[in-house]
Amino acid sequence: MPETEAVPGPSAPAGPRPVALLLPGQGAQHAAMATGLYGWEPVFTEAMDTVFDALGAVGPQLRDDWLAERPLVPLDHVTRAQPLLFAVDHALARTVLAWGLAPVALLGHSVGELAAGVLAGVFDVRDAAAVLWDRAERLAAMPPGGMLAVAAGAAELAPFLREDVVVGAVNAPRQTMLAGSAGPLAAVAADLRAAGRTCREVRATTAFHSPAVSAAVNSEIYARVRLGAPRTPLWSAYSTAPLTPELAVDPDFWARHPVDPVLFGPALDGLLGSGDFFLLETGPGQSLAGLARRHARVRRGESAVTALLPAAPRGPEADREALLAAAGRLRAEGHPLPGLAAG
């Protein structure tokens, strides 16, 4: 009998894909974000309290507004959105680290990059809270402004820009955010809608990532805190590449974040172009997970993505269920999570 040629079987899996954390920024905040985990998940609770304590006298006010059904200061205000987003991003990331997860890369959007800086060892969490509060107060003193999400590429929007309205963020090839002072931004929004363009206002009362907030830049406070080289690769949404040791310790780099454009889309391209990952959004909502799910490498199944919290607020139980469901997906991927009890 003739020999039968052996047919190779499927190759054995190389193991779970390494985890990269996505940390969202301005616009992801919402009422009661992640409050279902506070007092229920010990590591999350301790990490939130650490940030509140680091903020000194304003910490209890911030916690009260976060937990309140009717906060005294609206959560979209820069003095609430910025520190609370930072705190929730940080606390969720600390939670998964306590599970035994060891992320190999970090990618934050806007204030999410500051939270990523803490996780990477660039900042101490208390120093980061101090510089963030200084930034929030300075931004709060700026004239009213905002941001506008547009379903178009940045180049297509150039004819619509006027006065101090600029491209504030590039989130994907056809997902761009404009930013500027309130009056000019409203005029641009009207022009875009008249031209048949789809756009929506972002939850922001400040013209983040535009020249309108240039006066809020303060590099001195960053120069007074210890800055270190990243111990975990931090893909910067400003440089669109892994943060170098030189850039990580540059006070001007961090101080200019509120003014410079966020290039999350190109940074995500770079990250996913460097390998296959299990992307995990550690922040409120699923804005970054949504962007990642539409990426070609995720659609082809090379990388995967999940989020720790629901896409929209649905109450405390939904927060807890989403967290445990994400843990289940991580385990199914092959990450054992020794620090998380089975169940």
C-alpha positions as CSV (number, residue, x, y, z in Angstrom):
1,M,0.0,0.0,0.0
2,P,1.3,3.5,-0.8
3,E,2.2,5.6,2.2
4,T,-0.3,8.1,3.2
5,E,1.1,11.6,3.5
6,A,0.7,13.0,7.0
7,V,-1.7,15.9,7.2
8,P,-0.5,18.4,9.8
9,G,-3.1,19.1,12.5
10,P,-3.9,22.5,13.9
11,S,-1.0,24.1,15.7
12,A,-1.2,24.2,19.4
13,P,-2.1,27.6,20.8
14,A,0.9,29.6,21.9
15,G,-0.9,30.7,25.1
16,P,-3.2,33.6,26.0
17,R,-2.7,36.9,24.2
18,P,-0.9,39.4,26.4
19,V,-3.1,42.1,28.0
20,A,-2.9,45.8,27.1
21,L,-5.0,48.2,29.2
22,L,-7.0,51.0,27.6
23,L,-7.8,54.0,29.9
24,P,-10.5,56.5,28.7
25,G,-10.6,60.2,29.2
26,Q,-12.9,63.2,28.9
27,G,-16.3,62.4,27.6
28,A,-16.4,58.9,29.1
29,Q,-17.7,60.2,32.4
30,H,-21.3,59.7,33.5
31,A,-23.3,59.8,36.6
32,A,-22.7,57.0,39.1
33,M,-19.8,55.7,37.0
34,A,-18.4,52.6,38.7
35,T,-20.1,53.4,42.0
36,G,-21.5,49.9,42.1
37,L,-18.0,48.7,42.9
38,Y,-17.3,51.2,45.7
39,G,-17.7,49.4,49.1
40,W,-18.1,46.1,47.2
41,E,-14.7,45.5,45.6
42,P,-12.0,46.0,48.2
43,V,-9.1,46.9,46.0
44,F,-11.2,49.3,43.9
45,T,-12.5,51.0,47.0
46,E,-9.0,51.4,48.5
47,A,-7.6,52.8,45.3
48,M,-10.5,55.3,45.0
49,D,-10.0,56.4,48.6
50,T,-6.2,56.8,48.0
51,V,-7.0,59.4,45.3
52,F,-9.6,61.1,47.4
53,D,-7.2,61.3,50.3
54,A,-4.4,62.6,48.0
55,L,-6.6,65.5,46.9
56,G,-6.8,66.8,50.5
57,A,-9.7,69.0,51.5
58,V,-11.5,68.7,48.1
59,G,-11.4,64.9,48.2
60,P,-14.5,64.4,50.4
61,Q,-16.4,66.9,48.2
62,L,-15.4,65.0,45.1
63,R,-16.4,61.6,46.6
64,D,-19.8,63.1,47.7
65,D,-20.6,64.4,44.3
66,W,-19.5,61.1,42.7
67,L,-21.9,59.1,44.9
68,A,-24.7,61.6,45.0
69,E,-27.9,61.3,43.0
70,R,-27.8,65.1,42.6
71,P,-24.2,66.3,42.9
72,L,-23.6,69.9,44.0
73,V,-21.1,70.3,41.1
74,P,-22.1,68.6,37.8
75,L,-19.9,65.6,36.9
76,D,-19.3,67.1,33.4
77,H,-17.5,70.1,35.0
78,V,-13.8,69.9,34.6
79,T,-13.2,69.8,38.4
80,R,-15.3,66.7,38.6
81,A,-14.8,64.9,35.3
82,Q,-11.1,65.0,35.2
83,P,-10.2,63.8,38.8
84,L,-13.0,61.2,38.8
85,L,-12.0,59.8,35.5
86,F,-8.5,59.6,36.7
87,A,-9.6,57.9,39.9
88,V,-11.9,55.4,38.3
89,D,-9.3,54.5,35.6
90,H,-6.7,54.0,38.3
91,A,-8.9,52.0,40.6
92,L,-10.1,49.6,38.0
93,A,-6.6,49.0,36.8
94,R,-5.4,48.4,40.3
95,T,-8.3,45.9,40.7
96,V,-7.2,43.8,37.7
97,L,-3.5,44.0,38.8
98,A,-4.6,42.5,42.1
99,W,-6.2,39.7,40.2
100,G,-2.7,38.7,39.1
101,L,-3.0,40.2,35.7
102,A,0.3,41.6,34.3
103,P,-0.4,44.0,31.4
104,V,2.4,44.3,28.9
105,A,1.2,47.7,27.5
106,L,-0.8,50.7,28.5
107,L,-2.7,53.2,26.2
108,G,-4.7,56.1,27.7
109,H,-6.9,58.8,26.1
110,S,-6.3,62.3,27.4
111,V,-6.4,62.2,31.2
112,G,-6.3,58.4,30.8
113,E,-2.6,58.8,29.8
114,L,-2.0,60.4,33.2
115,A,-3.5,57.3,34.9
116,A,-1.4,55.1,32.6
117,G,1.6,57.1,33.8
118,V,0.9,56.1,37.4
119,L,0.6,52.4,36.4
120,A,3.8,52.6,34.4
121,G,5.7,54.1,37.3
122,V,6.2,57.5,35.8
123,F,4.2,59.2,38.6
124,D,3.4,58.4,42.2
125,V,-0.4,58.3,42.5
126,R,-0.4,61.2,45.0
127,D,1.8,63.3,42.8
128,A,-0.4,62.6,39.8
129,A,-3.5,63.6,41.8
130,A,-1.8,66.9,42.8
131,V,-0.8,67.9,39.3
132,L,-4.2,66.8,38.0
133,W,-6.1,69.0,40.5
134,D,-3.8,72.0,39.6
135,R,-4.7,71.3,35.9
136,A,-8.4,71.0,36.6
137,E,-8.5,74.3,38.5
138,R,-6.6,76.1,35.8
139,L,-8.9,74.7,33.1
140,A,-12.0,75.7,35.1
141,A,-10.8,79.3,34.9
142,M,-10.8,79.2,31.0
143,P,-13.6,80.7,29.0
144,P,-16.5,78.2,28.2
145,G,-15.8,75.8,25.4
146,G,-16.4,72.2,24.3
147,M,-15.7,69.4,22.0
148,L,-17.5,68.0,19.0
149,A,-17.4,64.4,17.7
150,V,-17.6,64.2,13.9
151,A,-17.9,61.2,11.7
152,A,-15.2,62.3,9.2
153,G,-11.5,62.3,8.8
154,A,-9.5,65.2,10.1
155,A,-8.5,66.3,6.6
156,E,-12.1,66.5,5.5
157,L,-12.9,68.9,8.3
158,A,-10.2,71.5,7.5
159,P,-12.6,73.8,5.5
160,F,-14.9,74.0,8.5
161,L,-12.3,75.2,11.1
162,R,-12.4,78.8,12.2
163,E,-11.0,81.0,15.0
164,D,-9.7,78.7,17.8
165,V,-11.6,75.6,16.6
166,V,-9.1,72.8,15.8
167,V,-8.8,69.1,15.6
168,G,-8.6,68.0,19.2
169,A,-8.5,64.3,18.8
170,V,-8.2,61.7,16.1
171,N,-9.8,58.5,17.4
172,A,-10.1,56.5,14.2
173,P,-9.9,57.1,10.5
174,R,-13.4,58.6,10.4
175,Q,-13.8,59.6,14.0
176,T,-12.5,63.0,14.8
177,M,-13.1,65.4,17.6
178,L,-13.0,69.2,17.2
179,A,-12.4,71.5,20.1
180,G,-12.7,75.2,20.7
181,S,-14.4,78.1,22.4
182,A,-18.2,77.8,22.8
183,G,-19.3,80.4,20.2
184,P,-17.0,79.4,17.4
185,L,-17.5,75.7,18.1
186,A,-21.3,76.1,17.9
187,A,-21.0,77.9,14.6
188,V,-18.8,75.1,13.2
189,A,-21.4,72.5,14.4
190,A,-24.1,74.4,12.6
191,D,-22.1,74.5,9.4
192,L,-21.3,70.8,9.6
193,R,-25.0,69.8,10.1
194,A,-26.0,72.1,7.2
195,A,-23.5,70.2,5.1
196,G,-25.0,66.9,6.0
197,R,-22.2,65.9,8.4
198,T,-23.0,63.8,11.4
199,C,-21.7,65.3,14.7
200,R,-22.5,65.4,18.4
201,E,-21.4,67.4,21.4
202,V,-19.0,65.6,23.7
203,R,-19.6,65.8,27.4
204,A,-17.2,68.6,28.1
205,T,-17.6,72.2,29.2
206,T,-13.9,73.1,28.4
207,A,-12.2,73.3,25.0
208,F,-9.8,70.5,25.8
209,H,-6.9,69.9,23.3
210,S,-7.2,73.3,21.7
211,P,-5.3,76.7,21.8
212,A,-8.3,78.1,23.8
213,V,-6.8,76.6,27.0
214,S,-3.2,77.5,26.4
215,A,-3.2,79.7,29.4
216,A,-3.9,76.7,31.6
217,V,-0.5,75.1,30.8
218,N,1.7,75.0,33.9
219,S,4.9,73.0,33.6
220,E,6.3,74.2,37.0
221,I,4.1,71.8,39.1
222,Y,5.3,68.8,37.0
223,A,8.9,70.0,37.5
224,R,8.4,69.7,41.3
225,V,7.3,66.0,41.3
226,R,9.4,62.9,40.7
227,L,9.1,61.6,37.2
228,G,10.5,58.3,36.2
229,A,11.0,56.2,33.1
230,P,8.1,53.8,32.3
231,R,8.5,50.3,33.7
232,T,5.6,49.1,31.5
233,P,5.5,50.2,27.9
234,L,3.1,53.2,27.7
235,W,1.9,53.9,24.2
236,S,1.4,57.7,24.2
237,A,-1.7,59.1,22.4
238,Y,0.4,62.3,22.0
239,S,3.6,60.9,20.5
240,T,1.7,57.8,19.0
241,A,4.6,55.6,20.1
242,P,5.9,54.0,23.3
243,L,6.8,56.8,25.7
244,T,10.6,57.2,25.8
245,P,12.4,57.7,29.1
246,E,13.4,61.2,28.0
247,L,9.9,62.2,27.2
248,A,8.5,60.6,30.3
249,V,10.5,62.9,32.6
250,D,9.9,66.1,30.5
251,P,7.6,68.4,32.5
252,D,6.6,70.3,29.4
253,F,5.3,67.1,27.7
254,W,2.9,66.4,30.5
255,A,1.9,70.0,31.0
256,R,0.9,70.4,27.4
257,H,-1.6,67.5,27.4
258,P,-4.7,69.7,27.8
259,V,-3.7,71.7,24.7
260,D,-2.1,69.2,22.4
261,P,-4.3,66.9,20.2
262,V,-5.0,63.3,21.2
263,L,-4.0,60.9,18.5
264,F,-5.6,57.8,20.0
265,G,-6.3,56.2,16.6
266,P,-2.7,56.3,15.3
267,A,-1.4,55.2,18.7
268,L,-3.8,52.2,18.7
269,D,-2.6,51.4,15.1
270,G,0.9,51.3,16.4
271,L,0.1,49.2,19.4
272,L,-1.8,46.6,17.5
273,G,0.8,46.6,14.7
274,S,3.4,45.5,17.3
275,G,1.6,42.3,18.1
276,D,-1.7,40.5,19.1
277,F,-3.3,41.6,22.4
278,F,-6.2,41.1,24.6
279,L,-7.3,44.7,25.0
280,L,-9.0,45.5,28.3
281,E,-10.7,48.9,28.9
282,T,-10.3,49.9,32.5
283,G,-12.6,52.9,32.8
284,P,-16.2,54.0,32.7
285,G,-18.2,53.0,29.6
286,Q,-16.8,51.3,26.6
287,S,-15.8,54.2,24.3
288,L,-12.2,52.9,23.7
289,A,-13.4,49.3,23.5
290,G,-15.8,50.4,20.9
291,L,-13.1,52.0,18.8
292,A,-10.9,49.0,19.3
293,R,-13.6,46.6,18.2
294,R,-13.8,48.3,14.8
295,H,-10.1,48.1,14.2
296,A,-9.1,45.8,11.4
297,R,-6.8,43.6,13.5
298,V,-9.6,43.0,16.0
299,R,-12.2,42.3,13.3
300,R,-9.9,39.7,11.9
301,G,-9.6,38.0,15.3
302,E,-5.9,38.8,15.7
303,S,-6.5,40.8,18.8
304,A,-9.6,40.8,21.1
305,V,-11.2,43.4,23.3
306,T,-13.4,43.6,26.3
307,A,-14.4,46.2,29.0
308,L,-14.8,46.1,32.8
309,L,-17.9,48.2,33.0
310,P,-21.2,48.4,31.0
311,A,-21.4,50.6,28.0
312,A,-24.1,52.8,29.7
313,P,-25.0,53.2,33.4
314,R,-27.5,50.4,34.5
315,G,-27.1,50.4,38.3
316,P,-24.8,48.9,40.9
317,E,-25.5,45.2,40.0
318,A,-24.7,45.8,36.4
319,D,-21.3,47.2,37.4
320,R,-20.5,44.1,39.4
321,E,-21.8,41.7,36.7
322,A,-19.7,43.4,34.0
323,L,-16.6,43.2,36.1
324,L,-17.1,39.5,36.8
325,A,-18.0,38.8,33.2
326,A,-14.7,40.5,32.1
327,A,-12.9,38.3,34.5
328,G,-14.6,35.3,32.9
329,R,-13.4,36.3,29.5
330,L,-9.9,36.8,30.7
331,R,-9.9,33.3,32.2
332,A,-11.4,31.9,29.0
333,E,-8.5,33.6,27.1
334,G,-6.1,31.6,29.4
335,H,-5.2,34.1,32.1
336,P,-5.6,32.3,35.5
337,L,-6.3,35.4,37.7
338,P,-4.9,33.8,40.9
339,G,-5.9,36.8,43.0
340,L,-9.6,36.5,42.1
341,A,-11.7,34.0,43.9
342,A,-13.4,31.5,41.6
343,G,-17.1,31.9,41.1
